[in-house]
């Protein structure tokens, strides 16, 4: 688990801006996990506050990279590719 204050000031500003602008709720939740970890909250405290499992907080605290916001996305977010549309004439 990262130590309190592990984020640089630049990383904090970037994450806070992304938290405000991000449309996808899962990404916002993961950003919030990183920010709360930086504030010194424990994983159970964060899980209780957000309303998710401790396992989820533990996963994203290790796999979330504050320098690469794309690391907060998972394969399920890619979704289905657009299908060809058939137009009857």
PDB file of N, CA, C and O in Angstrom:
ATOM      1  N   UNK A   1       0.854  -1.181   0.000  1.00  0.00           N
ATOM      2  CA  UNK A   1       0.000   0.000   0.000  1.00  0.00           C
ATOM      3  C   UNK A   1       0.891   1.232   0.000  1.00  0.00           C
ATOM      4  O   UNK A   1       1.842   1.304   0.779  1.00  0.00           O
ATOM      5  N   UNK A   2       0.601   2.199  -0.857  1.00  0.00           N
ATOM      6  CA  UNK A   2       1.413   3.416  -0.912  1.00  0.00           C
ATOM      7  C   UNK A   2       1.353   4.202   0.402  1.00  0.00           C
ATOM      8  O   UNK A   2       0.374   4.135   1.145  1.00  0.00           O
ATOM      9  N   UNK A   3       2.412   4.935   0.657  1.00  0.00           N
ATOM     10  CA  UNK A   3       2.485   5.749   1.868  1.00  0.00           C
ATOM     11  C   UNK A   3       1.742   7.066   1.666  1.00  0.00           C
ATOM     12  O   UNK A   3       1.499   7.495   0.538  1.00  0.00           O
ATOM     13  N   UNK A   4       1.392   7.691   2.780  1.00  0.00           N
ATOM     14  CA  UNK A   4       0.713   8.980   2.726  1.00  0.00           C
ATOM     15  C   UNK A   4       1.599   9.983   1.993  1.00  0.00           C
ATOM     16  O   UNK A   4       2.799  10.063   2.257  1.00  0.00           O
ATOM     17  N   UNK A   5       1.019  10.735   1.086  1.00  0.00           N
ATOM     18  CA  UNK A   5       1.750  11.755   0.354  1.00  0.00           C
ATOM     19  C   UNK A   5       2.641  11.199  -0.748  1.00  0.00           C
ATOM     20  O   UNK A   5       3.654  11.807  -1.093  1.00  0.00           O
ATOM     21  N   UNK A   6       2.271  10.045  -1.304  1.00  0.00           N
ATOM     22  CA  UNK A   6       3.096   9.431  -2.344  1.00  0.00           C
ATOM     23  C   UNK A   6       2.964  10.122  -3.695  1.00  0.00           C
ATOM     24  O   UNK A   6       3.805   9.930  -4.573  1.00  0.00           O
ATOM     25  N   UNK A   7       1.924  10.919  -3.871  1.00  0.00           N
ATOM     26  CA  UNK A   7       1.726  11.633  -5.132  1.00  0.00           C
ATOM     27  C   UNK A   7       2.452  12.970  -5.090  1.00  0.00           C
ATOM     28  O   UNK A   7       2.472  13.650  -4.064  1.00  0.00           O
ATOM     29  N   UNK A   8       3.043  13.333  -6.215  1.00  0.00           N
ATOM     30  CA  UNK A   8       3.643  14.663  -6.326  1.00  0.00           C
ATOM     31  C   UNK A   8       2.510  15.681  -6.486  1.00  0.00           C
ATOM     32  O   UNK A   8       1.364  15.316  -6.749  1.00  0.00           O
ATOM     33  N   UNK A   9       2.841  16.928  -6.327  1.00  0.00           N
ATOM     34  CA  UNK A   9       1.827  17.989  -6.467  1.00  0.00           C
ATOM     35  C   UNK A   9       1.250  17.985  -7.885  1.00  0.00           C
ATOM     36  O   UNK A   9       0.050  18.182  -8.075  1.00  0.00           O
ATOM     37  N   UNK A  10       2.113  17.757  -8.873  1.00  0.00           N
ATOM     38  CA  UNK A  10       1.663  17.687 -10.264  1.00  0.00           C
ATOM     39  C   UNK A  10       0.653  16.558 -10.473  1.00  0.00           C
ATOM     40  O   UNK A  10      -0.372  16.743 -11.129  1.00  0.00           O
ATOM     41  N   UNK A  11       0.956  15.387  -9.906  1.00  0.00           N
ATOM     42  CA  UNK A  11       0.063  14.235 -10.037  1.00  0.00           C
ATOM     43  C   UNK A  11      -1.278  14.515  -9.360  1.00  0.00           C
ATOM     44  O   UNK A  11      -2.329  14.142  -9.882  1.00  0.00           O
ATOM     45  N   UNK A  12      -1.242  15.172  -8.198  1.00  0.00           N
ATOM     46  CA  UNK A  12      -2.481  15.508  -7.494  1.00  0.00           C
ATOM     47  C   UNK A  12      -3.350  16.423  -8.338  1.00  0.00           C
ATOM     48  O   UNK A  12      -4.555  16.201  -8.457  1.00  0.00           O
ATOM     49  N   UNK A  13      -2.754  17.444  -8.922  1.00  0.00           N
ATOM     50  CA  UNK A  13      -3.506  18.399  -9.739  1.00  0.00           C
ATOM     51  C   UNK A  13      -4.104  17.697 -10.956  1.00  0.00           C
ATOM     52  O   UNK A  13      -5.259  17.932 -11.312  1.00  0.00           O
ATOM     53  N   UNK A  14      -3.306  16.832 -11.593  1.00  0.00           N
ATOM     54  CA  UNK A  14      -3.788  16.097 -12.766  1.00  0.00           C
ATOM     55  C   UNK A  14      -4.957  15.197 -12.397  1.00  0.00           C
ATOM     56  O   UNK A  14      -5.958  15.156 -13.112  1.00  0.00           O
ATOM     57  N   UNK A  15      -4.839  14.478 -11.289  1.00  0.00           N
ATOM     58  CA  UNK A  15      -5.915  13.575 -10.866  1.00  0.00           C
ATOM     59  C   UNK A  15      -7.170  14.344 -10.461  1.00  0.00           C
ATOM     60  O   UNK A  15      -8.281  13.919 -10.776  1.00  0.00           O
ATOM     61  N   UNK A  16      -7.007  15.464  -9.770  1.00  0.00           N
ATOM     62  CA  UNK A  16      -8.168  16.256  -9.361  1.00  0.00           C
ATOM     63  C   UNK A  16      -8.892  16.831 -10.577  1.00  0.00           C
ATOM     64  O   UNK A  16     -10.121  16.889 -10.606  1.00  0.00           O
ATOM     65  N   UNK A  17      -8.127  17.252 -11.574  1.00  0.00           N
ATOM     66  CA  UNK A  17      -8.737  17.765 -12.803  1.00  0.00           C
ATOM     67  C   UNK A  17      -9.477  16.645 -13.530  1.00  0.00           C
ATOM     68  O   UNK A  17     -10.594  16.838 -14.011  1.00  0.00           O
ATOM     69  N   UNK A  18      -8.847  15.474 -13.606  1.00  0.00           N
ATOM     70  CA  UNK A  18      -9.478  14.329 -14.273  1.00  0.00           C
ATOM     71  C   UNK A  18     -10.723  13.881 -13.522  1.00  0.00           C
ATOM     72  O   UNK A  18     -11.693  13.446 -14.143  1.00  0.00           O
ATOM     73  N   UNK A  19     -10.711  13.981 -12.198  1.00  0.00           N
ATOM     74  CA  UNK A  19     -11.871  13.603 -11.388  1.00  0.00           C
ATOM     75  C   UNK A  19     -13.076  14.476 -11.737  1.00  0.00           C
ATOM     76  O   UNK A  19     -14.208  13.994 -11.771  1.00  0.00           O
ATOM     77  N   UNK A  20     -12.833  15.737 -11.993  1.00  0.00           N
ATOM     78  CA  UNK A  20     -13.920  16.658 -12.343  1.00  0.00           C
ATOM     79  C   UNK A  20     -14.420  16.463 -13.770  1.00  0.00           C
ATOM     80  O   UNK A  20     -15.607  16.636 -14.047  1.00  0.00           O
ATOM     81  N   UNK A  21     -13.502  16.098 -14.682  1.00  0.00           N
ATOM     82  CA  UNK A  21     -13.843  16.064 -16.100  1.00  0.00           C
ATOM     83  C   UNK A  21     -14.238  14.690 -16.622  1.00  0.00           C
ATOM     84  O   UNK A  21     -14.898  14.592 -17.657  1.00  0.00           O
ATOM     85  N   UNK A  22     -13.850  13.641 -15.934  1.00  0.00           N
ATOM     86  CA  UNK A  22     -14.090  12.274 -16.427  1.00  0.00           C
ATOM     87  C   UNK A  22     -15.579  11.950 -16.437  1.00  0.00           C
ATOM     88  O   UNK A  22     -16.295  12.237 -15.477  1.00  0.00           O
ATOM     89  N   UNK A  23     -16.038  11.349 -17.537  1.00  0.00           N
ATOM     90  CA  UNK A  23     -17.444  11.001 -17.689  1.00  0.00           C
ATOM     91  C   UNK A  23     -17.778   9.629 -17.093  1.00  0.00           C
ATOM     92  O   UNK A  23     -18.883   9.424 -16.592  1.00  0.00           O
ATOM     93  N   UNK A  24     -16.840   8.705 -17.147  1.00  0.00           N
ATOM     94  CA  UNK A  24     -17.104   7.327 -16.731  1.00  0.00           C
ATOM     95  C   UNK A  24     -17.003   7.205 -15.201  1.00  0.00           C
ATOM     96  O   UNK A  24     -15.970   7.549 -14.626  1.00  0.00           O
ATOM     97  N   UNK A  25     -18.056   6.724 -14.543  1.00  0.00           N
ATOM     98  CA  UNK A  25     -18.050   6.656 -13.076  1.00  0.00           C
ATOM     99  C   UNK A  25     -16.990   5.713 -12.496  1.00  0.00           C
ATOM    100  O   UNK A  25     -16.479   5.965 -11.405  1.00  0.00           O
ATOM    101  N   UNK A  26     -16.654   4.641 -13.204  1.00  0.00           N
ATOM    102  CA  UNK A  26     -15.630   3.720 -12.695  1.00  0.00           C
ATOM    103  C   UNK A  26     -14.257   4.386 -12.667  1.00  0.00           C
ATOM    104  O   UNK A  26     -13.482   4.176 -11.733  1.00  0.00           O
ATOM    105  N   UNK A  27     -13.960   5.172 -13.665  1.00  0.00           N
ATOM    106  CA  UNK A  27     -12.684   5.877 -13.706  1.00  0.00           C
ATOM    107  C   UNK A  27     -12.627   6.911 -12.582  1.00  0.00           C
ATOM    108  O   UNK A  27     -11.601   7.052 -11.917  1.00  0.00           O
ATOM    109  N   UNK A  28     -13.726   7.631 -12.372  1.00  0.00           N
ATOM    110  CA  UNK A  28     -13.766   8.614 -11.280  1.00  0.00           C
ATOM    111  C   UNK A  28     -13.553   7.931  -9.934  1.00  0.00           C
ATOM    112  O   UNK A  28     -12.853   8.459  -9.070  1.00  0.00           O
ATOM    113  N   UNK A  29     -14.151   6.769  -9.758  1.00  0.00           N
ATOM    114  CA  UNK A  29     -13.997   6.021  -8.516  1.00  0.00           C
ATOM    115  C   UNK A  29     -12.531   5.624  -8.297  1.00  0.00           C
ATOM    116  O   UNK A  29     -12.027   5.717  -7.178  1.00  0.00           O
ATOM    117  N   UNK A  30     -11.857   5.190  -9.342  1.00  0.00           N
ATOM    118  CA  UNK A  30     -10.463   4.766  -9.249  1.00  0.00           C
ATOM    119  C   UNK A  30      -9.543   5.951  -8.974  1.00  0.00           C
ATOM    120  O   UNK A  30      -8.572   5.831  -8.226  1.00  0.00           O
ATOM    121  N   UNK A  31      -9.851   7.088  -9.579  1.00  0.00           N
ATOM    122  CA  UNK A  31      -9.075   8.306  -9.298  1.00  0.00           C
ATOM    123  C   UNK A  31      -9.256   8.697  -7.836  1.00  0.00           C
ATOM    124  O   UNK A  31      -8.292   9.062  -7.163  1.00  0.00           O
ATOM    125  N   UNK A  32     -10.478   8.623  -7.351  1.00  0.00           N
ATOM    126  CA  UNK A  32     -10.771   8.953  -5.965  1.00  0.00           C
ATOM    127  C   UNK A  32     -10.025   8.024  -5.009  1.00  0.00           C
ATOM    128  O   UNK A  32      -9.560   8.468  -3.959  1.00  0.00           O
ATOM    129  N   UNK A  33      -9.906   6.754  -5.354  1.00  0.00           N
ATOM    130  CA  UNK A  33      -9.150   5.799  -4.538  1.00  0.00           C
ATOM    131  C   UNK A  33      -7.710   6.277  -4.395  1.00  0.00           C
ATOM    132  O   UNK A  33      -7.169   6.298  -3.290  1.00  0.00           O
ATOM    133  N   UNK A  34      -7.088   6.660  -5.509  1.00  0.00           N
ATOM    134  CA  UNK A  34      -5.698   7.119  -5.458  1.00  0.00           C
ATOM    135  C   UNK A  34      -5.554   8.392  -4.624  1.00  0.00           C
ATOM    136  O   UNK A  34      -4.606   8.529  -3.850  1.00  0.00           O
ATOM    137  N   UNK A  35      -6.492   9.314  -4.784  1.00  0.00           N
ATOM    138  CA  UNK A  35      -6.418  10.564  -4.023  1.00  0.00           C
ATOM    139  C   UNK A  35      -6.616  10.328  -2.519  1.00  0.00           C
ATOM    140  O   UNK A  35      -5.941  10.948  -1.698  1.00  0.00           O
ATOM    141  N   UNK A  36      -7.533   9.441  -2.169  1.00  0.00           N
ATOM    142  CA  UNK A  36      -7.753   9.147  -0.748  1.00  0.00           C
ATOM    143  C   UNK A  36      -6.575   8.396  -0.138  1.00  0.00           C
ATOM    144  O   UNK A  36      -6.237   8.619   1.024  1.00  0.00           O
ATOM    145  N   UNK A  37      -5.954   7.522  -0.896  1.00  0.00           N
ATOM    146  CA  UNK A  37      -4.742   6.852  -0.428  1.00  0.00           C
ATOM    147  C   UNK A  37      -3.644   7.877  -0.166  1.00  0.00           C
ATOM    148  O   UNK A  37      -2.904   7.771   0.811  1.00  0.00           O
ATOM    149  N   UNK A  38      -3.547   8.856  -1.037  1.00  0.00           N
ATOM    150  CA  UNK A  38      -2.547   9.906  -0.864  1.00  0.00           C
ATOM    151  C   UNK A  38      -2.804  10.724   0.401  1.00  0.00           C
ATOM    152  O   UNK A  38      -1.865  11.235   1.012  1.00  0.00           O
ATOM    153  N   UNK A  39      -4.060  10.847   0.792  1.00  0.00           N
ATOM    154  CA  UNK A  39      -4.412  11.584   2.008  1.00  0.00           C
ATOM    155  C   UNK A  39      -4.180  10.776   3.281  1.00  0.00           C
ATOM    156  O   UNK A  39      -4.344  11.294   4.385  1.00  0.00           O
ATOM    157  N   UNK A  40      -3.795   9.501   3.129  1.00  0.00           N
ATOM    158  CA  UNK A  40      -3.485   8.694   4.300  1.00  0.00           C
ATOM    159  C   UNK A  40      -4.624   7.815   4.784  1.00  0.00           C
ATOM    160  O   UNK A  40      -4.522   7.217   5.855  1.00  0.00           O
ATOM    161  N   UNK A  41      -5.692   7.724   4.033  1.00  0.00           N
ATOM    162  CA  UNK A  41      -6.809   6.845   4.413  1.00  0.00           C
ATOM    163  C   UNK A  41      -6.402   5.390   4.195  1.00  0.00           C
ATOM    164  O   UNK A  41      -5.629   5.087   3.286  1.00  0.00           O
ATOM    165  N   UNK A  42      -6.915   4.507   5.016  1.00  0.00           N
ATOM    166  CA  UNK A  42      -6.627   3.089   4.858  1.00  0.00           C
ATOM    167  C   UNK A  42      -7.568   2.491   3.822  1.00  0.00           C
ATOM    168  O   UNK A  42      -8.590   3.083   3.475  1.00  0.00           O
ATOM    169  N   UNK A  43      -7.210   1.321   3.339  1.00  0.00           N
ATOM    170  CA  UNK A  43      -8.047   0.667   2.333  1.00  0.00           C
ATOM    171  C   UNK A  43      -9.456   0.372   2.861  1.00  0.00           C
ATOM    172  O   UNK A  43     -10.424   0.614   2.139  1.00  0.00           O
ATOM    173  N   UNK A  44      -9.613  -0.143   4.091  1.00  0.00           N
ATOM    174  CA  UNK A  44     -10.991  -0.349   4.594  1.00  0.00           C
ATOM    175  C   UNK A  44     -11.773   0.960   4.734  1.00  0.00           C
ATOM    176  O   UNK A  44     -12.978   0.984   4.484  1.00  0.00           O
ATOM    177  N   UNK A  45     -11.107   2.041   5.127  1.00  0.00           N
ATOM    178  CA  UNK A  45     -11.789   3.333   5.238  1.00  0.00           C
ATOM    179  C   UNK A  45     -12.274   3.805   3.864  1.00  0.00           C
ATOM    180  O   UNK A  45     -13.390   4.307   3.729  1.00  0.00           O
ATOM    181  N   UNK A  46     -11.433   3.640   2.861  1.00  0.00           N
ATOM    182  CA  UNK A  46     -11.801   4.052   1.502  1.00  0.00           C
ATOM    183  C   UNK A  46     -12.952   3.199   0.986  1.00  0.00           C
ATOM    184  O   UNK A  46     -13.896   3.720   0.392  1.00  0.00           O
ATOM    185  N   UNK A  47     -12.876   1.888   1.211  1.00  0.00           N
ATOM    186  CA  UNK A  47     -13.941   0.990   0.751  1.00  0.00           C
ATOM    187  C   UNK A  47     -15.270   1.365   1.394  1.00  0.00           C
ATOM    188  O   UNK A  47     -16.298   1.372   0.718  1.00  0.00           O
ATOM    189  N   UNK A  48     -15.266   1.674   2.674  1.00  0.00           N
ATOM    190  CA  UNK A  48     -16.489   2.068   3.375  1.00  0.00           C
ATOM    191  C   UNK A  48     -17.006   3.399   2.824  1.00  0.00           C
ATOM    192  O   UNK A  48     -18.205   3.551   2.588  1.00  0.00           O
ATOM    193  N   UNK A  49     -16.107   4.357   2.619  1.00  0.00           N
ATOM    194  CA  UNK A  49     -16.487   5.683   2.140  1.00  0.00           C
ATOM    195  C   UNK A  49     -17.095   5.628   0.741  1.00  0.00           C
ATOM    196  O   UNK A  49     -18.117   6.261   0.474  1.00  0.00           O
ATOM    197  N   UNK A  50     -16.460   4.868  -0.148  1.00  0.00           N
ATOM    198  CA  UNK A  50     -16.923   4.778  -1.534  1.00  0.00           C
ATOM    199  C   UNK A  50     -18.099   3.814  -1.666  1.00  0.00           C
ATOM    200  O   UNK A  50     -18.977   4.002  -2.509  1.00  0.00           O
ATOM    201  N   UNK A  51     -18.108   2.787  -0.831  1.00  0.00           N
ATOM    202  CA  UNK A  51     -19.163   1.779  -0.922  1.00  0.00           C
ATOM    203  C   UNK A  51     -18.783   0.648  -1.855  1.00  0.00           C
ATOM    204  O   UNK A  51     -19.624   0.131  -2.590  1.00  0.00           O
ATOM    205  N   UNK A  52     -17.521   0.264  -1.827  1.00  0.00           N
ATOM    206  CA  UNK A  52     -17.061  -0.847  -2.650  1.00  0.00           C
ATOM    207  C   UNK A  52     -16.290  -1.822  -1.765  1.00  0.00           C
ATOM    208  O   UNK A  52     -16.212  -1.636  -0.551  1.00  0.00           O
ATOM    209  N   UNK A  53     -15.728  -2.847  -2.366  1.00  0.00           N
ATOM    210  CA  UNK A  53     -15.006  -3.850  -1.591  1.00  0.00           C
ATOM    211  C   UNK A  53     -13.568  -3.398  -1.327  1.00  0.00           C
ATOM    212  O   UNK A  53     -12.999  -2.600  -2.072  1.00  0.00           O
ATOM    213  N   UNK A  54     -13.007  -3.931  -0.252  1.00  0.00           N
ATOM    214  CA  UNK A  54     -11.605  -3.657   0.071  1.00  0.00           C
ATOM    215  C   UNK A  54     -10.712  -4.254  -1.020  1.00  0.00           C
ATOM    216  O   UNK A  54      -9.655  -3.710  -1.341  1.00  0.00           O
ATOM    217  N   UNK A  55     -11.148  -5.358  -1.570  1.00  0.00           N
ATOM    218  CA  UNK A  55     -10.392  -6.008  -2.645  1.00  0.00           C
ATOM    219  C   UNK A  55     -10.238  -5.078  -3.852  1.00  0.00           C
ATOM    220  O   UNK A  55      -9.169  -5.007  -4.459  1.00  0.00           O
ATOM    221  N   UNK A  56     -11.295  -4.379  -4.184  1.00  0.00           N
ATOM    222  CA  UNK A  56     -11.255  -3.445  -5.308  1.00  0.00           C
ATOM    223  C   UNK A  56     -10.288  -2.298  -5.019  1.00  0.00           C
ATOM    224  O   UNK A  56      -9.520  -1.898  -5.894  1.00  0.00           O
ATOM    225  N   UNK A  57     -10.322  -1.776  -3.810  1.00  0.00           N
ATOM    226  CA  UNK A  57      -9.419  -0.693  -3.421  1.00  0.00           C
ATOM    227  C   UNK A  57      -7.974  -1.185  -3.463  1.00  0.00           C
ATOM    228  O   UNK A  57      -7.090  -0.478  -3.947  1.00  0.00           O
ATOM    229  N   UNK A  58      -7.735  -2.390  -2.961  1.00  0.00           N
ATOM    230  CA  UNK A  58      -6.383  -2.949  -2.958  1.00  0.00           C
ATOM    231  C   UNK A  58      -5.873  -3.134  -4.380  1.00  0.00           C
ATOM    232  O   UNK A  58      -4.710  -2.850  -4.667  1.00  0.00           O
ATOM    233  N   UNK A  59      -6.738  -3.608  -5.269  1.00  0.00           N
ATOM    234  CA  UNK A  59      -6.336  -3.824  -6.658  1.00  0.00           C
ATOM    235  C   UNK A  59      -5.918  -2.517  -7.317  1.00  0.00           C
ATOM    236  O   UNK A  59      -4.844  -2.436  -7.914  1.00  0.00           O
ATOM    237  N   UNK A  60      -6.758  -1.498  -7.212  1.00  0.00           N
ATOM    238  CA  UNK A  60      -6.475  -0.248  -7.907  1.00  0.00           C
ATOM    239  C   UNK A  60      -5.383   0.561  -7.227  1.00  0.00           C
ATOM    240  O   UNK A  60      -4.755   1.401  -7.871  1.00  0.00           O
ATOM    241  N   UNK A  61      -5.140   0.331  -5.946  1.00  0.00           N
ATOM    242  CA  UNK A  61      -4.029   1.023  -5.301  1.00  0.00           C
ATOM    243  C   UNK A  61      -2.695   0.495  -5.820  1.00  0.00           C
ATOM    244  O   UNK A  61      -1.697   1.216  -5.806  1.00  0.00           O
ATOM    245  N   UNK A  62      -2.668  -0.755  -6.277  1.00  0.00           N
ATOM    246  CA  UNK A  62      -1.449  -1.325  -6.840  1.00  0.00           C
ATOM    247  C   UNK A  62      -1.350  -1.130  -8.350  1.00  0.00           C
ATOM    248  O   UNK A  62      -0.260  -0.884  -8.866  1.00  0.00           O
ATOM    249  N   UNK A  63      -2.455  -1.233  -9.061  1.00  0.00           N
ATOM    250  CA  UNK A  63      -2.425  -1.221 -10.517  1.00  0.00           C
ATOM    251  C   UNK A  63      -2.711   0.143 -11.138  1.00  0.00           C
ATOM    252  O   UNK A  63      -2.452   0.339 -12.325  1.00  0.00           O
ATOM    253  N   UNK A  64      -3.229   1.074 -10.376  1.00  0.00           N
ATOM    254  CA  UNK A  64      -3.517   2.402 -10.911  1.00  0.00           C
ATOM    255  C   UNK A  64      -2.251   3.242 -10.943  1.00  0.00           C
ATOM    256  O   UNK A  64      -1.589   3.414  -9.920  1.00  0.00           O
ATOM    257  N   UNK A  65      -1.916   3.762 -12.107  1.00  0.00           N
ATOM    258  CA  UNK A  65      -0.725   4.590 -12.275  1.00  0.00           C
ATOM    259  C   UNK A  65      -1.163   6.048 -12.373  1.00  0.00           C
ATOM    260  O   UNK A  65      -1.836   6.415 -13.337  1.00  0.00           O
ATOM    261  N   UNK A  66      -0.803   6.888 -11.406  1.00  0.00           N
ATOM    262  CA  UNK A  66      -1.240   8.290 -11.443  1.00  0.00           C
ATOM    263  C   UNK A  66      -0.674   9.078 -12.619  1.00  0.00           C
ATOM    264  O   UNK A  66      -1.213  10.126 -12.975  1.00  0.00           O
ATOM    265  N   UNK A  67       0.412   8.587 -13.230  1.00  0.00           N
ATOM    266  CA  UNK A  67       0.990   9.271 -14.383  1.00  0.00           C
ATOM    267  C   UNK A  67       0.348   8.847 -15.693  1.00  0.00           C
ATOM    268  O   UNK A  67       0.529   9.512 -16.713  1.00  0.00           O
ATOM    269  N   UNK A  68      -0.402   7.747 -15.678  1.00  0.00           N
ATOM    270  CA  UNK A  68      -1.019   7.221 -16.897  1.00  0.00           C
ATOM    271  C   UNK A  68      -2.483   6.911 -16.598  1.00  0.00           C
ATOM    272  O   UNK A  68      -2.804   5.841 -16.081  1.00  0.00           O
ATOM    273  N   UNK A  69      -3.356   7.839 -16.920  1.00  0.00           N
ATOM    274  CA  UNK A  69      -4.775   7.659 -16.608  1.00  0.00           C
ATOM    275  C   UNK A  69      -5.401   6.517 -17.402  1.00  0.00           C
ATOM    276  O   UNK A  69      -6.446   5.995 -17.014  1.00  0.00           O
ATOM    277  N   UNK A  70      -4.774   6.124 -18.510  1.00  0.00           N
ATOM    278  CA  UNK A  70      -5.283   4.978 -19.266  1.00  0.00           C
ATOM    279  C   UNK A  70      -5.128   3.678 -18.481  1.00  0.00           C
ATOM    280  O   UNK A  70      -5.804   2.694 -18.779  1.00  0.00           O
ATOM    281  N   UNK A  71      -4.248   3.664 -17.485  1.00  0.00           N
ATOM    282  CA  UNK A  71      -4.083   2.461 -16.663  1.00  0.00           C
ATOM    283  C   UNK A  71      -5.309   2.219 -15.783  1.00  0.00           C
ATOM    284  O   UNK A  71      -5.472   1.129 -15.236  1.00  0.00           O
ATOM    285  N   UNK A  72      -6.166   3.223 -15.646  1.00  0.00           N
ATOM    286  CA  UNK A  72      -7.364   3.083 -14.825  1.00  0.00           C
ATOM    287  C   UNK A  72      -8.533   2.486 -15.610  1.00  0.00           C
ATOM    288  O   UNK A  72      -9.602   2.241 -15.051  1.00  0.00           O
ATOM    289  N   UNK A  73      -8.326   2.255 -16.891  1.00  0.00           N
ATOM    290  CA  UNK A  73      -9.360   1.622 -17.711  1.00  0.00           C
ATOM    291  C   UNK A  73      -9.125   0.128 -17.723  1.00  0.00           C
ATOM    292  O   UNK A  73      -7.994  -0.334 -17.570  1.00  0.00           O
ATOM    293  N   UNK A  74     -10.192  -0.626 -17.904  1.00  0.00           N
ATOM    294  CA  UNK A  74     -10.041  -2.068 -18.048  1.00  0.00           C
ATOM    295  C   UNK A  74     -10.601  -2.498 -19.404  1.00  0.00           C
ATOM    296  O   UNK A  74     -11.236  -1.708 -20.103  1.00  0.00           O
ATOM    297  N   UNK A  75     -10.364  -3.729 -19.755  1.00  0.00           N
ATOM    298  CA  UNK A  75     -10.740  -4.229 -21.082  1.00  0.00           C
ATOM    299  C   UNK A  75     -12.242  -4.184 -21.321  1.00  0.00           C
ATOM    300  O   UNK A  75     -12.683  -4.073 -22.465  1.00  0.00           O
ATOM    301  N   UNK A  76     -13.026  -4.268 -20.265  1.00  0.00           N
ATOM    302  CA  UNK A  76     -14.485  -4.260 -20.432  1.00  0.00           C
ATOM    303  C   UNK A  76     -14.993  -2.916 -20.932  1.00  0.00           C
ATOM    304  O   UNK A  76     -16.080  -2.838 -21.505  1.00  0.00           O
ATOM    305  N   UNK A  77     -14.216  -1.853 -20.721  1.00  0.00           N
ATOM    306  CA  UNK A  77     -14.663  -0.520 -21.131  1.00  0.00           C
ATOM    307  C   UNK A  77     -14.571  -0.310 -22.633  1.00  0.00           C
ATOM    308  O   UNK A  77     -15.173   0.619 -23.170  1.00  0.00           O
ATOM    309  N   UNK A  78     -13.827  -1.162 -23.309  1.00  0.00           N
ATOM    310  CA  UNK A  78     -13.705  -1.011 -24.753  1.00  0.00           C
ATOM    311  C   UNK A  78     -15.029  -1.286 -25.445  1.00  0.00           C
ATOM    312  O   UNK A  78     -15.322  -0.704 -26.490  1.00  0.00           O
ATOM    313  N   UNK A  79     -15.830  -2.174 -24.865  1.00  0.00           N
ATOM    314  CA  UNK A  79     -17.164  -2.439 -25.386  1.00  0.00           C
ATOM    315  C   UNK A  79     -17.162  -3.162 -26.709  1.00  0.00           C
ATOM    316  O   UNK A  79     -16.116  -3.575 -27.211  1.00  0.00           O
ATOM    317  N   UNK A  80     -18.335  -3.308 -27.263  1.00  0.00           N
ATOM    318  CA  UNK A  80     -18.477  -3.962 -28.563  1.00  0.00           C
ATOM    319  C   UNK A  80     -18.090  -2.999 -29.668  1.00  0.00           C
ATOM    320  O   UNK A  80     -18.316  -1.792 -29.579  1.00  0.00           O
ATOM    321  N   UNK A  81     -17.513  -3.550 -30.691  1.00  0.00           N
ATOM    322  CA  UNK A  81     -17.200  -2.726 -31.836  1.00  0.00           C
ATOM    323  C   UNK A  81     -18.497  -2.459 -32.598  1.00  0.00           C
ATOM    324  O   UNK A  81     -19.444  -3.243 -32.542  1.00  0.00           O
ATOM    325  N   UNK A  82     -18.514  -1.361 -33.294  1.00  0.00           N
ATOM    326  CA  UNK A  82     -19.729  -1.009 -34.033  1.00  0.00           C
ATOM    327  C   UNK A  82     -19.977  -2.032 -35.124  1.00  0.00           C
ATOM    328  O   UNK A  82     -19.063  -2.457 -35.832  1.00  0.00           O
ATOM    329  N   UNK A  83     -21.211  -2.406 -35.236  1.00  0.00           N
ATOM    330  CA  UNK A  83     -21.617  -3.372 -36.242  1.00  0.00           C
ATOM    331  C   UNK A  83     -21.974  -2.654 -37.535  1.00  0.00           C
ATOM    332  O   UNK A  83     -22.317  -1.472 -37.530  1.00  0.00           O
ATOM    333  N   UNK A  84     -21.891  -3.366 -38.615  1.00  0.00           N
ATOM    334  CA  UNK A  84     -22.323  -2.795 -39.899  1.00  0.00           C
ATOM    335  C   UNK A  84     -23.834  -2.639 -39.884  1.00  0.00           C
ATOM    336  O   UNK A  84     -24.550  -3.514 -39.396  1.00  0.00           O
ATOM    337  N   UNK A  85     -24.303  -1.556 -40.403  1.00  0.00           N
ATOM    338  CA  UNK A  85     -25.726  -1.260 -40.436  1.00  0.00           C
ATOM    339  C   UNK A  85     -26.260  -1.603 -41.829  1.00  0.00           C
ATOM    340  O   UNK A  85     -25.703  -1.164 -42.835  1.00  0.00           O
ATOM    341  N   UNK A  86     -27.328  -2.379 -41.884  1.00  0.00           N
ATOM    342  CA  UNK A  86     -27.956  -2.732 -43.144  1.00  0.00           C
ATOM    343  C   UNK A  86     -29.160  -1.832 -43.329  1.00  0.00           C
ATOM    344  O   UNK A  86     -30.036  -1.756 -42.468  1.00  0.00           O
ATOM    345  N   UNK A  87     -29.192  -1.157 -44.456  1.00  0.00           N
ATOM    346  CA  UNK A  87     -30.307  -0.253 -44.741  1.00  0.00           C
ATOM    347  C   UNK A  87     -31.132  -0.890 -45.857  1.00  0.00           C
ATOM    348  O   UNK A  87     -30.622  -1.167 -46.943  1.00  0.00           O
ATOM    349  N   UNK A  88     -32.392  -1.114 -45.578  1.00  0.00           N
ATOM    350  CA  UNK A  88     -33.311  -1.663 -46.602  1.00  0.00           C
ATOM    351  C   UNK A  88     -33.832  -0.528 -47.460  1.00  0.00           C
ATOM    352  O   UNK A  88     -34.275   0.507 -46.960  1.00  0.00           O
ATOM    353  N   UNK A  89     -33.768  -0.747 -48.758  1.00  0.00           N
ATOM    354  CA  UNK A  89     -34.251   0.293 -49.673  1.00  0.00           C
ATOM    355  C   UNK A  89     -35.478  -0.161 -50.381  1.00  0.00           C
ATOM    356  O   UNK A  89     -36.031   0.579 -51.194  1.00  0.00           O
TER     357      UNK A  89
END
